[in-house]
Amino acid sequence: MLLRIAVQAKGRLFEETMAILAEADIKLSATKRTLLVQSSNFPVEVLFLRDDDIPQSVATGVADLGIVGENEYVEKGEDAEIIKRLGFSKCRLSLAIPKDIDYPGVSWFNGKKIATSYPEILNKYMSERGIVSEVHVITGSVEVAPGIGLADAIFDIVSSGSTLVSNRLREVEVVLKSEALLIGNKNLSPEKIEILNELLFRLNAVQTAEDKKYVLMNAPKDKLEEIINVLPGMKSPTVMPLAQEGWCSVHTVLDQKRFWEIIGRLKALGAEGILVLPIEKMIL
């Protein structure tokens, strides 16, 4: 029994999907990629597809699961369920206009021609706001449409915004924030659900460890209570005595976001020999 996962065949989402599967210790052959690749150490096989084919393949049962951008999932509107938000490949679907045009608000789009690869999301957005515009569906290089007179504006994926700048466009409305989703067929067998649960267990362990550091330090015993109060660890830190009288070793986990702030406070309280280690996986 194998669980089949549909994955984008190339691009940033492909690379980040392969990375998280590798971190979850799901081994896939990297030497020769065919349409379908089976893991050598976990009961899954990966089906490589175009991103816009993934929602339908999951809804119809061609694949059991899919890893796809939220933008494609919402655009296609297929009958597949969101199992997990994966937190990578973040971007947004936005409306953009030529940079030199004054923008009074969304009413500007009334009567305008908008180029996009996401007509369903765009039409819904405009309809909800009572805006009537002409949607021109194109694939690839949407951002060049205003410059060649094909459209007045565009509705497209924005990540860093550099592509807009290079085409003298500016983002004026964010319609949808998107990230990678793990989606699933609604009729998985009990055996496949069991494999899915093991997969989710591994993915959760990898994601929980992201931006976390394992920290060891030597601390004076007379400052131990104050040091523990500074630490926002997941549970009480581990405290062990040292051979040197009056000192102990403290072990804990810190979030990267507050790391330097907390380290500074620990040093001020007399902590020494602070050792910081990366965490590969964390099982709660």
VOMAR-632955 format. One record per residue (C-alpha): residue in one letter; residue number from 1; chain; x, z, y. Coordinates in pm, 1 decimal. Each point is the difference from the previous one (the first is absolute). Example, Ala and Ser with C-alpha at 12.3 -4.5 7.8 and 13.67 -1.06 7.14 Angstrom:
VOMAR-632955
residu: a	num: 1	chaine: A	X: 1230.0	Z: 780.0	Y: -450.0
residu: s	num: 2	chaine: A	X: 137.0	Z: -66.0	Y: 344.0
//
This chain:
VOMAR-632955
residu: m	num: 1	chaine: A	X: 0.0	Z: 0.0	Y: 0.0
residu: l	num: 2	chaine: A	X: 148.3	Z: -112.7	Y: 332.4
residu: l	num: 3	chaine: A	X: -119.1	Z: 59.6	Y: 353.1
residu: r	num: 4	chaine: A	X: 31.0	Z: -321.3	Y: 203.2
residu: i	num: 5	chaine: A	X: 95.5	Z: 35.8	Y: 367.5
residu: a	num: 6	chaine: A	X: -32.5	Z: -295.3	Y: 240.3
residu: v	num: 7	chaine: A	X: 279.4	Z: -3.0	Y: 257.8
residu: q	num: 8	chaine: A	X: 84.0	Z: -229.1	Y: 290.8
residu: a	num: 9	chaine: A	X: 252.4	Z: -259.1	Y: -116.9
residu: k	num: 10	chaine: A	X: 231.8	Z: 18.1	Y: 303.8
residu: g	num: 11	chaine: A	X: 50.3	Z: 152.0	Y: 341.9
residu: r	num: 12	chaine: A	X: 31.6	Z: 354.0	Y: 132.6
residu: l	num: 13	chaine: A	X: -291.2	Z: 135.8	Y: -204.9
residu: f	num: 14	chaine: A	X: 157.9	Z: -139.5	Y: -318.9
residu: e	num: 15	chaine: A	X: 333.6	Z: 165.6	Y: 78.6
residu: e	num: 16	chaine: A	X: -151.8	Z: 337.8	Y: 83.8
residu: t	num: 17	chaine: A	X: -226.7	Z: -10.7	Y: -306.0
residu: m	num: 18	chaine: A	X: 293.4	Z: -71.9	Y: -229.2
residu: a	num: 19	chaine: A	X: 194.0	Z: 283.4	Y: 164.0
residu: i	num: 20	chaine: A	X: -269.1	Z: 262.5	Y: -58.4
residu: l	num: 21	chaine: A	X: -51.8	Z: -113.8	Y: -360.0
residu: a	num: 22	chaine: A	X: 375.6	Z: 28.9	Y: -57.3
residu: e	num: 23	chaine: A	X: 0.6	Z: 350.7	Y: 152.1
residu: a	num: 24	chaine: A	X: -281.4	Z: 89.2	Y: -240.8
residu: d	num: 25	chaine: A	X: 237.3	Z: -110.4	Y: -280.1
residu: i	num: 26	chaine: A	X: -208.4	Z: -301.4	Y: -99.5
residu: k	num: 27	chaine: A	X: 257.8	Z: -253.7	Y: -109.9
residu: l	num: 28	chaine: A	X: -72.2	Z: -369.3	Y: 58.8
residu: s	num: 29	chaine: A	X: 234.0	Z: -289.5	Y: -66.6
residu: a	num: 30	chaine: A	X: 165.2	Z: -111.0	Y: 323.0
residu: t	num: 31	chaine: A	X: 202.4	Z: -283.4	Y: -148.1
residu: k	num: 32	chaine: A	X: -282.2	Z: -247.3	Y: -63.3
residu: r	num: 33	chaine: A	X: -336.3	Z: 46.7	Y: 169.1
residu: t	num: 34	chaine: A	X: -286.8	Z: -189.8	Y: -159.4
residu: l	num: 35	chaine: A	X: -373.2	Z: 18.3	Y: 73.5
residu: l	num: 36	chaine: A	X: -37.3	Z: 302.0	Y: -230.4
residu: v	num: 37	chaine: A	X: 269.2	Z: 263.0	Y: -63.8
residu: q	num: 38	chaine: A	X: -32.5	Z: 293.0	Y: -239.3
residu: s	num: 39	chaine: A	X: 170.0	Z: 334.2	Y: 59.5
residu: s	num: 40	chaine: A	X: 255.0	Z: 96.7	Y: -262.6
residu: n	num: 41	chaine: A	X: -74.8	Z: 373.7	Y: 17.2
residu: f	num: 42	chaine: A	X: -360.9	Z: 47.1	Y: 120.8
residu: p	num: 43	chaine: A	X: -330.1	Z: -157.0	Y: -117.2
residu: v	num: 44	chaine: A	X: -51.4	Z: -228.3	Y: 300.9
residu: e	num: 45	chaine: A	X: 49.4	Z: -367.3	Y: 72.3
residu: v	num: 46	chaine: A	X: 28.8	Z: -150.8	Y: 347.0
residu: l	num: 47	chaine: A	X: -183.7	Z: -318.9	Y: 94.4
residu: f	num: 48	chaine: A	X: 149.9	Z: -175.5	Y: 304.3
residu: l	num: 49	chaine: A	X: -259.3	Z: -166.6	Y: 225.4
residu: r	num: 50	chaine: A	X: -62.2	Z: -108.6	Y: 357.6
residu: d	num: 51	chaine: A	X: -111.2	Z: 300.2	Y: 202.2
residu: d	num: 52	chaine: A	X: -342.8	Z: -149.2	Y: 77.9
residu: d	num: 53	chaine: A	X: -68.2	Z: -53.7	Y: -373.6
residu: i	num: 54	chaine: A	X: 59.2	Z: 363.7	Y: -96.7
residu: p	num: 55	chaine: A	X: -337.6	Z: 154.3	Y: 101.7
residu: q	num: 56	chaine: A	X: -197.1	Z: -257.2	Y: -201.1
residu: s	num: 57	chaine: A	X: 229.2	Z: 26.9	Y: -302.1
residu: v	num: 58	chaine: A	X: -61.0	Z: 376.2	Y: -10.7
residu: a	num: 59	chaine: A	X: -376.0	Z: -23.8	Y: 63.9
residu: t	num: 60	chaine: A	X: -46.3	Z: -253.8	Y: -280.9
residu: g	num: 61	chaine: A	X: 222.6	Z: 183.4	Y: -249.2
residu: v	num: 62	chaine: A	X: 281.9	Z: -255.2	Y: -12.9
residu: a	num: 63	chaine: A	X: 213.8	Z: 297.8	Y: 105.0
residu: d	num: 64	chaine: A	X: -81.3	Z: 368.5	Y: -43.6
residu: l	num: 65	chaine: A	X: 172.7	Z: 110.3	Y: 321.0
residu: g	num: 66	chaine: A	X: 139.8	Z: -165.1	Y: 309.5
residu: i	num: 67	chaine: A	X: 237.9	Z: 97.4	Y: 275.5
residu: v	num: 68	chaine: A	X: -114.4	Z: -180.6	Y: 311.9
residu: g	num: 69	chaine: A	X: -8.1	Z: 32.4	Y: 376.2
residu: e	num: 70	chaine: A	X: -313.9	Z: 162.4	Y: 138.2
residu: n	num: 71	chaine: A	X: -42.8	Z: -304.8	Y: 223.6
residu: e	num: 72	chaine: A	X: -48.7	Z: -227.1	Y: -303.7
residu: y	num: 73	chaine: A	X: -219.0	Z: 253.2	Y: -180.6
residu: v	num: 74	chaine: A	X: -237.6	Z: 31.4	Y: 296.4
residu: e	num: 75	chaine: A	X: 1.3	Z: -375.5	Y: 75.0
residu: k	num: 76	chaine: A	X: -92.5	Z: -101.0	Y: -355.6
residu: g	num: 77	chaine: A	X: -268.6	Z: 266.7	Y: -45.4
residu: e	num: 78	chaine: A	X: 30.6	Z: -8.6	Y: -379.3
residu: d	num: 79	chaine: A	X: -159.9	Z: 263.3	Y: -223.7
residu: a	num: 80	chaine: A	X: 314.5	Z: 198.9	Y: -81.1
residu: e	num: 81	chaine: A	X: 58.7	Z: 364.7	Y: 85.5
residu: i	num: 82	chaine: A	X: 279.2	Z: 161.7	Y: 198.9
residu: i	num: 83	chaine: A	X: 185.3	Z: 235.6	Y: -234.2
residu: k	num: 84	chaine: A	X: 286.5	Z: 107.5	Y: 224.8
residu: r	num: 85	chaine: A	X: 138.8	Z: -66.8	Y: 346.0
residu: l	num: 86	chaine: A	X: 369.5	Z: -65.1	Y: -50.7
residu: g	num: 87	chaine: A	X: 128.2	Z: 56.7	Y: 353.3
residu: f	num: 88	chaine: A	X: 242.2	Z: -295.1	Y: 21.3
residu: s	num: 89	chaine: A	X: -17.5	Z: -355.9	Y: 140.5
residu: k	num: 90	chaine: A	X: -182.1	Z: 134.0	Y: 304.2
residu: c	num: 91	chaine: A	X: -119.1	Z: -249.6	Y: 258.9
residu: r	num: 92	chaine: A	X: -309.6	Z: -73.7	Y: 207.1
residu: l	num: 93	chaine: A	X: -240.2	Z: -285.2	Y: 55.6
residu: s	num: 94	chaine: A	X: -19.6	Z: -63.6	Y: 371.7
residu: l	num: 95	chaine: A	X: -131.9	Z: -237.7	Y: 261.0
residu: a	num: 96	chaine: A	X: 265.5	Z: -149.1	Y: 225.0
residu: i	num: 97	chaine: A	X: -17.1	Z: -223.3	Y: 305.6
residu: p	num: 98	chaine: A	X: 256.8	Z: -186.1	Y: 215.7
residu: k	num: 99	chaine: A	X: 207.6	Z: 262.8	Y: 180.0
residu: d	num: 100	chaine: A	X: -68.7	Z: -120.8	Y: 354.6
residu: i	num: 101	chaine: A	X: -380.5	Z: 13.4	Y: -24.9
residu: d	num: 102	chaine: A	X: -187.1	Z: 294.3	Y: 153.4
residu: y	num: 103	chaine: A	X: -200.6	Z: 184.3	Y: -262.9
residu: p	num: 104	chaine: A	X: -314.0	Z: 184.7	Y: 118.6
residu: g	num: 105	chaine: A	X: -112.7	Z: 107.8	Y: -347.7
residu: v	num: 106	chaine: A	X: -144.5	Z: -140.6	Y: -320.8
residu: s	num: 107	chaine: A	X: -262.0	Z: -197.3	Y: 196.3
residu: w	num: 108	chaine: A	X: 286.5	Z: -238.6	Y: 88.8
residu: f	num: 109	chaine: A	X: -38.9	Z: -153.3	Y: -347.0
residu: n	num: 110	chaine: A	X: -354.6	Z: -126.8	Y: 71.8
residu: g	num: 111	chaine: A	X: 7.7	Z: -378.4	Y: -40.6
residu: k	num: 112	chaine: A	X: 370.0	Z: -2.3	Y: -93.0
residu: k	num: 113	chaine: A	X: 157.3	Z: -171.9	Y: -299.2
residu: i	num: 114	chaine: A	X: 192.0	Z: 243.8	Y: -225.4
residu: a	num: 115	chaine: A	X: 242.6	Z: -109.8	Y: -272.4
residu: t	num: 116	chaine: A	X: 22.4	Z: 224.5	Y: -307.0
residu: s	num: 117	chaine: A	X: 47.5	Z: 26.2	Y: -374.8
residu: y	num: 118	chaine: A	X: -251.2	Z: 288.8	Y: -10.0
residu: p	num: 119	chaine: A	X: -335.9	Z: -144.5	Y: 108.2
residu: e	num: 120	chaine: A	X: -219.3	Z: 255.3	Y: -179.9
residu: i	num: 121	chaine: A	X: 155.0	Z: 303.7	Y: 166.6
residu: l	num: 122	chaine: A	X: 6.4	Z: -177.2	Y: 337.0
residu: n	num: 123	chaine: A	X: -362.9	Z: -118.0	Y: -15.7
residu: k	num: 124	chaine: A	X: -118.0	Z: 349.6	Y: -93.7
residu: y	num: 125	chaine: A	X: 196.2	Z: 155.1	Y: 287.2
residu: m	num: 126	chaine: A	X: -135.2	Z: -248.9	Y: 256.1
residu: s	num: 127	chaine: A	X: -356.8	Z: 21.4	Y: -131.9
residu: e	num: 128	chaine: A	X: -1.6	Z: 379.2	Y: 31.8
residu: r	num: 129	chaine: A	X: 94.2	Z: -38.4	Y: 367.3
residu: g	num: 130	chaine: A	X: -237.3	Z: -284.0	Y: 81.7
residu: i	num: 131	chaine: A	X: 284.7	Z: -242.8	Y: 63.7
residu: v	num: 132	chaine: A	X: -49.6	Z: -369.4	Y: -80.8
residu: s	num: 133	chaine: A	X: 327.2	Z: -181.8	Y: -56.2
residu: e	num: 134	chaine: A	X: 115.9	Z: -304.3	Y: -194.9
residu: v	num: 135	chaine: A	X: 210.3	Z: 97.4	Y: -301.7
residu: h	num: 136	chaine: A	X: 256.5	Z: -258.9	Y: -105.6
residu: v	num: 137	chaine: A	X: 131.0	Z: 75.6	Y: -351.7
residu: i	num: 138	chaine: A	X: 361.7	Z: -93.3	Y: -65.9
residu: t	num: 139	chaine: A	X: 265.1	Z: 121.9	Y: -243.3
residu: g	num: 140	chaine: A	X: 355.7	Z: 79.0	Y: 94.8
residu: s	num: 141	chaine: A	X: 156.7	Z: 0.2	Y: 347.9
residu: v	num: 142	chaine: A	X: -319.0	Z: 116.0	Y: 171.6
residu: e	num: 143	chaine: A	X: 203.2	Z: 119.7	Y: 297.0
residu: v	num: 144	chaine: A	X: 88.7	Z: -355.9	Y: 113.2
residu: a	num: 145	chaine: A	X: -366.8	Z: -102.1	Y: 45.5
residu: p	num: 146	chaine: A	X: -37.6	Z: 96.7	Y: 370.3
residu: g	num: 147	chaine: A	X: 330.8	Z: -162.6	Y: 93.3
residu: i	num: 148	chaine: A	X: -103.9	Z: -339.8	Y: -137.2
residu: g	num: 149	chaine: A	X: -352.3	Z: 16.7	Y: 139.6
residu: l	num: 150	chaine: A	X: -169.8	Z: 58.6	Y: -335.0
residu: a	num: 151	chaine: A	X: -155.6	Z: 332.6	Y: 104.1
residu: d	num: 152	chaine: A	X: -35.4	Z: 238.1	Y: 294.3
residu: a	num: 153	chaine: A	X: 101.8	Z: 305.4	Y: -200.9
residu: i	num: 154	chaine: A	X: 98.3	Z: 112.5	Y: -348.6
residu: f	num: 155	chaine: A	X: -105.5	Z: 266.1	Y: -247.7
residu: d	num: 156	chaine: A	X: 284.8	Z: 76.0	Y: -235.8
residu: i	num: 157	chaine: A	X: 225.1	Z: 258.1	Y: -166.6
residu: v	num: 158	chaine: A	X: 233.5	Z: 188.3	Y: 233.0
residu: s	num: 159	chaine: A	X: 290.8	Z: 213.2	Y: -124.6
residu: s	num: 160	chaine: A	X: 274.0	Z: 36.6	Y: 259.2
residu: g	num: 161	chaine: A	X: -158.7	Z: -232.7	Y: 255.1
residu: s	num: 162	chaine: A	X: 315.9	Z: -210.6	Y: 35.2
residu: t	num: 163	chaine: A	X: -177.5	Z: -316.8	Y: -119.5
residu: l	num: 164	chaine: A	X: -260.0	Z: 40.9	Y: 274.4
residu: v	num: 165	chaine: A	X: 270.0	Z: 45.4	Y: 264.6
residu: s	num: 166	chaine: A	X: 189.7	Z: -309.0	Y: -115.0
residu: n	num: 167	chaine: A	X: -321.9	Z: -202.3	Y: 34.6
residu: r	num: 168	chaine: A	X: -84.4	Z: 146.6	Y: 343.5
residu: l	num: 169	chaine: A	X: -300.5	Z: 191.1	Y: -132.9
residu: r	num: 170	chaine: A	X: -110.2	Z: 358.5	Y: 47.1
residu: e	num: 171	chaine: A	X: -210.4	Z: 224.5	Y: -220.4
residu: v	num: 172	chaine: A	X: -323.2	Z: 109.1	Y: 168.2
residu: e	num: 173	chaine: A	X: -225.4	Z: 139.5	Y: -277.3
residu: v	num: 174	chaine: A	X: 87.2	Z: 168.1	Y: -330.9
residu: v	num: 175	chaine: A	X: -283.7	Z: -80.0	Y: -240.9
residu: l	num: 176	chaine: A	X: 130.9	Z: 140.0	Y: -330.4
residu: k	num: 177	chaine: A	X: 294.6	Z: 218.6	Y: -100.4
residu: s	num: 178	chaine: A	X: 127.9	Z: -105.7	Y: -339.0
residu: e	num: 179	chaine: A	X: 225.1	Z: 133.0	Y: -276.5
residu: a	num: 180	chaine: A	X: 61.2	Z: -74.3	Y: -366.4
residu: l	num: 181	chaine: A	X: -284.7	Z: 103.4	Y: -229.7
residu: l	num: 182	chaine: A	X: -18.1	Z: 53.6	Y: -373.1
residu: i	num: 183	chaine: A	X: -336.1	Z: -149.0	Y: -96.3
residu: g	num: 184	chaine: A	X: -165.9	Z: 2.4	Y: -340.4
residu: n	num: 185	chaine: A	X: -264.5	Z: -168.0	Y: -210.7
residu: k	num: 186	chaine: A	X: -313.1	Z: 214.3	Y: -23.1
residu: n	num: 187	chaine: A	X: -34.2	Z: -38.7	Y: -377.7
residu: l	num: 188	chaine: A	X: 331.1	Z: 122.2	Y: -141.1
residu: s	num: 189	chaine: A	X: -6.4	Z: 123.3	Y: -359.6
residu: p	num: 190	chaine: A	X: 80.0	Z: 367.9	Y: -73.3
residu: e	num: 191	chaine: A	X: 336.0	Z: -108.6	Y: -143.8
residu: k	num: 192	chaine: A	X: 93.1	Z: -187.0	Y: 318.3
residu: i	num: 193	chaine: A	X: -117.3	Z: 289.9	Y: 218.7
residu: e	num: 194	chaine: A	X: 239.5	Z: 223.6	Y: -193.7
residu: i	num: 195	chaine: A	X: 289.7	Z: -235.8	Y: 79.9
residu: l	num: 196	chaine: A	X: -117.0	Z: -18.9	Y: 363.1
residu: n	num: 197	chaine: A	X: 6.0	Z: 380.3	Y: 28.1
residu: e	num: 198	chaine: A	X: 360.0	Z: 8.6	Y: -123.9
residu: l	num: 199	chaine: A	X: 90.4	Z: -272.2	Y: 250.2
residu: l	num: 200	chaine: A	X: -164.0	Z: 197.2	Y: 282.8
residu: f	num: 201	chaine: A	X: 187.7	Z: 312.9	Y: -110.2
residu: r	num: 202	chaine: A	X: 330.4	Z: -186.8	Y: 36.5
residu: l	num: 203	chaine: A	X: -91.4	Z: -162.5	Y: 332.4
residu: n	num: 204	chaine: A	X: -109.9	Z: 335.2	Y: 142.0
residu: a	num: 205	chaine: A	X: 328.9	Z: 158.8	Y: -106.5
residu: v	num: 206	chaine: A	X: 195.6	Z: -274.0	Y: 178.6
residu: q	num: 207	chaine: A	X: -211.5	Z: 14.5	Y: 316.4
residu: t	num: 208	chaine: A	X: 1.0	Z: 379.4	Y: 21.9
residu: a	num: 209	chaine: A	X: 380.6	Z: -9.0	Y: 9.0
residu: e	num: 210	chaine: A	X: 11.4	Z: -246.2	Y: 290.0
residu: d	num: 211	chaine: A	X: 154.5	Z: 143.4	Y: 318.0
residu: k	num: 212	chaine: A	X: 77.5	Z: 327.4	Y: -176.7
residu: k	num: 213	chaine: A	X: 340.2	Z: 169.6	Y: -29.0
residu: y	num: 214	chaine: A	X: 116.6	Z: 271.6	Y: -237.1
residu: v	num: 215	chaine: A	X: 193.0	Z: 258.1	Y: 202.2
residu: l	num: 216	chaine: A	X: 233.7	Z: 272.1	Y: -124.6
residu: m	num: 217	chaine: A	X: 160.2	Z: 255.0	Y: 231.9
residu: n	num: 218	chaine: A	X: 184.1	Z: 330.4	Y: 2.3
residu: a	num: 219	chaine: A	X: -190.7	Z: 262.7	Y: 198.4
residu: p	num: 220	chaine: A	X: 79.1	Z: 355.9	Y: 111.0
residu: k	num: 221	chaine: A	X: -234.1	Z: 242.6	Y: -173.9
residu: d	num: 222	chaine: A	X: -79.4	Z: 185.0	Y: 321.7
residu: k	num: 223	chaine: A	X: -143.8	Z: -326.4	Y: 141.6
residu: l	num: 224	chaine: A	X: -171.4	Z: -114.5	Y: -319.5
residu: e	num: 225	chaine: A	X: -355.2	Z: 83.2	Y: 106.3
residu: e	num: 226	chaine: A	X: 40.6	Z: -184.1	Y: 332.0
residu: i	num: 227	chaine: A	X: 153.8	Z: -302.2	Y: -175.6
residu: i	num: 228	chaine: A	X: -285.3	Z: -15.7	Y: -252.3
residu: n	num: 229	chaine: A	X: -252.1	Z: 12.0	Y: 285.8
residu: v	num: 230	chaine: A	X: 167.0	Z: -307.4	Y: 154.3
residu: l	num: 231	chaine: A	X: -24.2	Z: -202.6	Y: -321.1
residu: p	num: 232	chaine: A	X: -321.5	Z: -205.0	Y: -43.2
residu: g	num: 233	chaine: A	X: 72.2	Z: -67.7	Y: -366.5
residu: m	num: 234	chaine: A	X: -266.1	Z: -104.5	Y: -247.4
residu: k	num: 235	chaine: A	X: 13.2	Z: 346.3	Y: -158.5
residu: s	num: 236	chaine: A	X: 219.5	Z: 306.1	Y: 42.2
residu: p	num: 237	chaine: A	X: 367.5	Z: -99.5	Y: 5.9
residu: t	num: 238	chaine: A	X: 229.7	Z: 92.4	Y: -286.6
residu: v	num: 239	chaine: A	X: 231.3	Z: 291.0	Y: 87.9
residu: m	num: 240	chaine: A	X: 303.0	Z: 89.4	Y: -214.4
residu: p	num: 241	chaine: A	X: 271.5	Z: 262.3	Y: 57.6
residu: l	num: 242	chaine: A	X: 357.4	Z: -107.9	Y: 72.2
residu: a	num: 243	chaine: A	X: 320.7	Z: 167.5	Y: -117.7
residu: q	num: 244	chaine: A	X: 78.9	Z: 89.2	Y: 360.8
residu: e	num: 245	chaine: A	X: -171.3	Z: 322.6	Y: 99.9
residu: g	num: 246	chaine: A	X: -277.8	Z: -38.8	Y: 257.3
residu: w	num: 247	chaine: A	X: -58.5	Z: -372.5	Y: -61.4
residu: c	num: 248	chaine: A	X: -240.5	Z: -206.3	Y: -206.4
residu: s	num: 249	chaine: A	X: -70.9	Z: -366.2	Y: -73.8
residu: v	num: 250	chaine: A	X: -330.1	Z: -150.8	Y: 119.5
residu: h	num: 251	chaine: A	X: -142.7	Z: -325.1	Y: -143.7
residu: t	num: 252	chaine: A	X: -297.4	Z: -183.7	Y: 150.4
residu: v	num: 253	chaine: A	X: -154.2	Z: -339.5	Y: 80.0
residu: l	num: 254	chaine: A	X: -25.9	Z: -127.7	Y: 358.8
residu: d	num: 255	chaine: A	X: -190.1	Z: -290.4	Y: 151.4
residu: q	num: 256	chaine: A	X: 221.2	Z: -254.3	Y: 177.3
residu: k	num: 257	chaine: A	X: -221.8	Z: 5.1	Y: 311.0
residu: r	num: 258	chaine: A	X: 90.7	Z: 359.0	Y: 88.6
residu: f	num: 259	chaine: A	X: 334.4	Z: 10.9	Y: -175.6
residu: w	num: 260	chaine: A	X: 240.3	Z: 29.5	Y: 294.2
residu: e	num: 261	chaine: A	X: -219.6	Z: 242.5	Y: 190.9
residu: i	num: 262	chaine: A	X: -15.3	Z: 235.7	Y: -299.4
residu: i	num: 263	chaine: A	X: 371.0	Z: -35.3	Y: -83.9
residu: g	num: 264	chaine: A	X: 84.6	Z: 102.0	Y: 357.7
residu: r	num: 265	chaine: A	X: -212.7	Z: 313.5	Y: -28.2
residu: l	num: 266	chaine: A	X: 154.5	Z: 88.2	Y: -336.5
residu: k	num: 267	chaine: A	X: 352.3	Z: -27.0	Y: 141.5
residu: a	num: 268	chaine: A	X: -99.5	Z: 222.0	Y: 292.2
residu: l	num: 269	chaine: A	X: -112.7	Z: 263.3	Y: -253.0
residu: g	num: 270	chaine: A	X: 339.1	Z: -8.0	Y: -174.1
residu: a	num: 271	chaine: A	X: -56.6	Z: -244.3	Y: -286.0
residu: e	num: 272	chaine: A	X: 325.7	Z: -161.0	Y: -117.3
residu: g	num: 273	chaine: A	X: 119.4	Z: -261.8	Y: -248.2
residu: i	num: 274	chaine: A	X: -321.2	Z: -199.3	Y: 33.3
residu: l	num: 275	chaine: A	X: -13.1	Z: -273.0	Y: -266.4
residu: v	num: 276	chaine: A	X: -260.4	Z: -279.3	Y: 26.3
residu: l	num: 277	chaine: A	X: -93.0	Z: -216.4	Y: -301.5
residu: p	num: 278	chaine: A	X: -241.3	Z: -295.1	Y: -34.1
residu: i	num: 279	chaine: A	X: -301.2	Z: 41.0	Y: -227.8
residu: e	num: 280	chaine: A	X: -78.2	Z: -288.3	Y: -233.3
residu: k	num: 281	chaine: A	X: -333.6	Z: 127.0	Y: -137.4
residu: m	num: 282	chaine: A	X: -213.5	Z: 308.3	Y: 52.2
residu: i	num: 283	chaine: A	X: -260.3	Z: 116.0	Y: -251.5
residu: l	num: 284	chaine: A	X: -251.6	Z: 249.6	Y: 131.0
//
